[in-house]
Amino acid sequence: MSTTFNNRVYGAAIIKSINSNYNADFSGQPRKLPNGTVYATDKALKYSIRNYWKDALKENVFFFKSYDEMMKPRTLDERYIELFKDFKRDVTSDKYCLFQFDGEDIKGLIPNQPKAKNVKDIYNGIDEEDELNSIKNVLTDLSTKKVKAFTLNDVNKDNLEEDTNIFYIDKDGKYIKVTEDESIVNKGVGMVLENMGGGVNRTLTLKDLLSCLDVKLFGATYAGQTNISIHGTCQITHGLNKFTENVIYSEQIMSPFKNSNEKSADSTMTTLGSQSRLQEGHYVHHFSVNPKNIEEDVKRTNSEGLTTADIDKLKEGLRKGATYYDSAAKAGTENELLLWIQLKPESKLVLPSFVSLIDVNENKEIDLSKVSALLSEDHVKSEIEKIEIYYNKANTKVSKEPVGAIFSEL
């Protein structure tokens, strides 16, 4: 059984990129600072870690692109529903006026019946072209005597047409199928519930989000059916290329297909393109871990806080994520080193960013002398529980390692 993790941590993850493009900008070039130094955003490292958790460890990862049945990217709310089935609402009742049937079970969508004002408020100021207008008549009917509210036990599946998804029951007991687009209906349902005083239960939604490993560690800004902000326990900085050179080159590539623009001069030729690479880079990302960042959210939702199992998965992602994600553009991008400095549970020590303390010389050797000097100071050394360094000695050279560090292979 996992135990609660209470230590703060500082560290660095180094990503090696040889003839590769670890983090391209929107023009396809490796990102550069105004002074010409190549860098990568924190999102690049987080993406590789999330991808590793999702594919290799089969973890629940919330912030990752997913597609619906029509191969369209899901919205934030659709992703939530995909993972957690539905939002938890503050309105509860044993009777409903709108239902949903998934082929096996029936669930209630709107408790009791909305008042005419609840529906009217939705359409005040709505543009004529708004998609919600397609379900205005349905929502209006729900607020009148044309429709009755029933318990789930009162609903008879045998009265449903075979392809019925969302439906209501009129005052004569007739089952009325809602044929409008399901996503628009769900949007309208959410707005009706908010106007009924029964919006999304933010506490339960927060609890669901905290059950996802990437949210617990990296945090989240949720702006959908409700608004929630979570300060993650692991903060990662941009990574700077600390190698002495920043050599970027481009090369032409050819597609096997012709130019689709018939008016183009080369419409009878196959398409030419280009790709850019960094000749060699050693990106240093600083990171910190503070379990207290989610302490209040954990208490509020009675959830599980940061655990040793979570930390083991974070370490594994920091050691393997970039290497595991082996796309055409990122072939040659690999995890090179992980430095993990774990403080004692009671420590109040604050350490500076390691990006400025780690160097990579012209011999491709990682120089930790500045880090070692910092960690050997008496007021720092006394606060440290352990120092771990992960790298492959067969292809990585490291000098001036901190005294007392525990070495392991990546």
N, C-alpha and C positions, 0 to 999 in steps of 0.2 A: 504494500500500500504506500502511495506517495505521501511524503510529509510536506508541511508548509515550508517554503523557502523564504527566509527573512533577511538574507544578506544583501548588501548592495555590492555591485560589481562594476568595474571599469575595464575596458579592453580595447583591442583593435583587431580588425579582420583585414587581411591583405589579399587582394585579388590580382593575380598575374594575368596579363593579356599579351599574347605573342601573335602578331599578324592577325589581329582580331578587332572587333568593335564591341567592347563591353557595354557601352551605354551611348547610343547614337542620339543626336538631336533630330529635329524633324526634317532636316535636309539630308540625313543619312551620314553626317560627319560625326566623328568622336567629339564630345563636348569639350570646349576650351574656355578658360578664363580669359579676360582681356589681356593678361600678360603672356598668353600662349600656353600656359600649363593645362594639360588635359585633366579633366575631372569626370566623376560619375555622381549622379544623385543618390541619395539614400534609397530612393524607390527602386533603383536597379538591383541593389543587394537584397532589399526586402522581397522583390518579385522572385528572385531566384530561391530565396528561403521558403516563401509561400508555395512555390511550385514543387519544391522538394517535399514539404510537409504533405501537400495534397496527393502527389503521385507516389512517393516512396513510403511515406508513413501513414497514408490514408486518413489524415486528420481533417476535421471540419475547418475549412478555410473560407471566411466570409468574403473578403475583398479580393475576388478573382473573377475574371471575365467568364461568363457562362452564357449559353445560348438556349433559346426556346425551340419549340418544334419547327418553327419556320426559319431557323438559323439567324434570328435577330438577337443582338445582345440584350440581356435582361436589364431592366431598371433596378434601382436599389431595392424598391419594395418587392419586385418580383423575385429577386434573389433571396430576400428574407422569407417569402412564402415558400420558395423552393426548399429551403432548409428546415423551416419551422411550421410549414403547412398553413398557418394563418396568424394574424395579429390577435393578441389578447385584448379584449375590449373591457371598458369599465361598466358598460351597461350589461346587466344580466337579467334573464327572465326565463320562465319555462315555456313561454309562448313566443312565436315568431310570425312575421307577415311575409318574409321572403326566405326562400330555401335554396339549397344547392345539393344536387345529387351527383355523386362520383361514380355511379354504376353499382355501388354496394351500399353505401351509407348516405344518410341524409343529415345535413347540418343546417342550423338556422343562421341566417345572415343578419337580419334586422329584428331585434327583440321588440315585442308588442307592435305598435304602429306609430309612425312619425306623425306629428301634427302638420297641418297644411303650412304653417309658418316655417317648419323645419325644411320643407322642400322649397318654399318660396325664397328663403334666405340664400339657398344655393344658387338660384338663378338670377338674383339681383346683381346686375352689372355684368352678367356673362355675355360675351360676344355672340353674335348670331352664328358665327362659324365654329364655335366651340363644340367639340365632339360630345360633350355632356348633353347637348340638346337632343341627341338621338334617343335618350332614355327619359326625357322629361315627362312624357305621358305615363310611363311605367311608375316612376317615383311619385307622380301626382296621384295615380290610382291607389298606391299603397297607403296614402294619407286620407282616403275617403272611405265611405261605407260600402264601396264596391268590393273591398277586400276584407277578409277576416284574419285574425291571428289564431294560430293553432299550436298545440304542443307537438313535439316530434313524434310522440306515440299516436297522435291523431292522423298523421300523414300516412297514406296507403301507397306504397310503391307501385302497386298494380294499376293505379290510375295514371301513371306517368307514361308518356310516349317514350319510345326506345332511346331516342337521342336527346332527351331532356337533360339539361344541365342546371340552369337556374329557373325557378318557377315560383308562382304564388297561387293562392286558392281564393276564388271570389266568394261572395256572400251566398251563392247557390251551391257551393261545394265543388265547382268546376276547377280543374287544374290548368293554369294558364302558363304556357312556356314562354320564357323571355328569350327572344331570338337575337337581341342586340349583342354586340361584341362584348365578350366576357370581361376584358380588361377595363372597358368603359363602365360596365355595370359595377365592377368592384371599386372603381374610382368614385362613382356616385354613392355606393354603399358607405364608403369611408366618410364622405362629406355629410351624409345623412346622420350617421352615428355621432359625428362631432357636433352637429347642430342639435342632436337629442341629448347632448351632455354626456355622451358615451364614446369619447375618443379612445385612441390606443392607450392601453395601460403601459406607461413608460417604464415602470419598475420591472414588470414582467418582460418587456422588450429588452431592457438593459440586461436582465438575467440571461436571456437567450443569446444576446451578442457576446457576453462574457464567456459563454461556453465554447466559443470559437477561439482556437489557439492564437490566430493572428491578431484578433481584437484584444485578447488579454495581454499579449506582449507588445504589439505595435500601436494599440489604441484605435479609435474610430471617430469619424464625424458622420453621424447618420442624419440626413435631411430628407426624409420621405414622409410617410404617414405621420411620423412624429420626429422631433428633433432631440438628438442625444449626442453628447460629446464625451469621449472616454480618453483619458490620459494614459497611454500605454506604459507598461513597466519597462520596456526596452526602447531606448532612444538611440538612433543611428544617425551619424553625420554624413555629409557628402564625402566622397573619397577622392583624394588628390593623387595624381601620378607622382611618386617620389623618385622615380628613375631620373637620371641626369638628362635624358633626351625626351623630346615630344615629337617624334617623327611620324607624320600622317601621310599616307599615300593613297592614290585612287587608281583603279584599274577598270578597263572596259569589260563588259560582259554582254553576251548575246542571248536573246530569247529565241526559242525555236518557232515562234509565231510571228506573222507579219504585223505591221502597223495597222491598227483598226481604223485609222483616219484615212478615208479614201482620197481626200484632197491633198494629203501630204505627198511631197516629192518622193518619199521613200516608201510609199504604200505597197510597193511590190517587193519590198525587202523585209527580212526579219528584223525585229526590234532590237536596237542597241541600248544599253544602259551602262551604269557605272556603280561601283561599290567602293567604299572607303574603309581603310584599316589603320590601326595604330601599330607601328612596327614593333614596339615593345613598351609595356607599361606595367607598373606595380602600384596599384591603387590602395591607399591606406584609408580605411573607414574607422573612425572612433565610435565606440558605443558605450552606453551605461545601462545598468539595470537597477531599478528601485521598486521593490514590491509595494512600498507605501503609496505609489501613484494610484493604485486601484483599491486601497484599503477601505475608503468610505463607500465606494460602489459595491464592494463585496459584502459589507455589513448591511447596506440598504437592501440588497437582494437576497441575502442569506446564501450567497454563492461560495464556491470554492476559490480561494485566493491562489496566488502563484505557488506552484509546488515544485519539488525537486524533479519530478517527471517533466514538467514544462521546461525547466532549465536544461535538462538533458536533451530535449528536442531542439531547444534554441541553439545549444552548442553544436548539435549535429548539423543543423541547417547552416550555421556560420562556417562549418568545416567542409561541407560537401555541396551546398546548394548551387554555387556557380559552376562547379565541375559537372554536376548532374545535368544542368540545363545546357545541352550541347546542340544548339541550333546551328544553321549554316553560318550566320553572321558571328556567332559567339564561339565557334570552334576555335580553340586556342585560349579561351578564357577559363581560368581554373582557380580554385582556392589555393592559396600559397601558405598562409600562416594565420593562426588564431592565438592571440594573447589574451589571457583571462586572469584578471586580478580580483580576487574575491576578498572583500573586507570582513572584519569580524562583525557579528550581528549588531553589536552596540555602537559601532564606529560612526562618527560624524564627519569623517575625513572626506574632503572633496578634491578630486584630482583633475588636472587640466587635460585638454584634448591631446591624445597621443599622435595625431596627424603631424604636428610640428616637432615631435620628439623621435620619430622614426625616419631613417634615411635609407636609401638604396643607392649604392655607389656604382661607378662605371663597371665594376666587376660583377654586378648583379647580386651583391651581398647585402643582406638586410642588417643594418647597423642599429642595435638596441642600446647603445652606450648611454644616450640621454635618458632613456627610460630607466636603465639600471641605476644611473646616478640619482634620479628622483626617488626610486623605490628604496634606495639604501639610506636615505636620510632618516634619522632616528624617529622623528615625529610621524613619519610615514610607515616605516618598517614595523613599528609597534601596533599599527592598525590593521595590518594585512593578515588574513587567515591562510591564504595559499595563492601561489602564482602557478599558472599552467601555461605551457606553450605547446602548440600542436603544429607540426610541419613534417614534411618528408625529407629526411636527411640525405636521401639519394640524389635529389635534384634541387634542393634549396640550401643555400649557405646563410648561416646566421652568426653574427659576431656580437660579443659583449652582452651575453644573456644575463638577466638578473640573477643574483645569487639565490640559491635555494629553490629555483624554479623546477617544476615537475614537467618532464618532456614526454610527449606522446606523438605517435604518428597520426597524420590527418585521417 
